[in-house]
Amino acid sequence: MISKVKNHEILSTLIEDTCCENDVCVTFDNEVLPSSYVIIKVDKFYNSLNIAERPASIDCLIIRKCNKSGYGLTLVELKNIDNSRGFETSNIKEKFETTLYDFIKTKFRNPLDIDYSDVKLFFVSNKEIYRRDIGLKMEVLINLRFKFNDKNLMISPKMPNPTIKNCY
């Protein structure tokens, strides 16, 4: 799977070494070898399209080989929230929907649409996730549900630099 992505005509151009934006990042556990995962910048793909209405998309799609068998998928939206603007929950919802249902299920069905052993959705922001001013929006986010390959998924809010661990 990792080599299919790395050798794919379009996906190979979207691969990055890190999942970072505006000093908000994810890290990898030391046990997760760089050769066992690939980071695809989904927004780089959609930003390259010459279309009038560009769909919102997440920052990183991470595929990692699980220790025993199969693959794990982690979708990551990175958000540097300034106090004046914050974020819109409808926009975040659209980003995950675009990635799950258009990017994976339609545009890159082969090779991305497989039965993943482990699927996680991360919303990583630089603000304390339980602060009162963003608490209600965070509540709405964590109550969103996405149906993907017979799995019910929900968004996990994280502080900067959450660690991607091995899947089994």
PEDAUR-V124120 format. One record per run of one state. SS is the DSSP state (alpha for helix, beta for strand, coil for the rest). FROM is the first residue (numbers start at 1). LEN is the number of residues. If there is no record, write none. Layout:
ss:from:len
SS:FROM:LEN
SS:FROM:LEN
//
This chain:
ss:from:len
coil:1:1
alpha:2:6
coil:8:3
alpha:11:4
beta:15:2
coil:17:3
beta:20:2
coil:22:2
beta:24:5
coil:29:5
alpha:34:3
beta:37:5
alpha:42:7
coil:49:11
beta:60:6
coil:66:5
beta:71:9
coil:80:9
alpha:89:19
coil:108:1
alpha:109:4
coil:113:5
beta:118:8
coil:126:6
alpha:132:11
coil:143:3
beta:146:3
coil:149:2
beta:151:3
coil:154:1
beta:155:5
coil:160:2
beta:162:3
coil:165:4
//
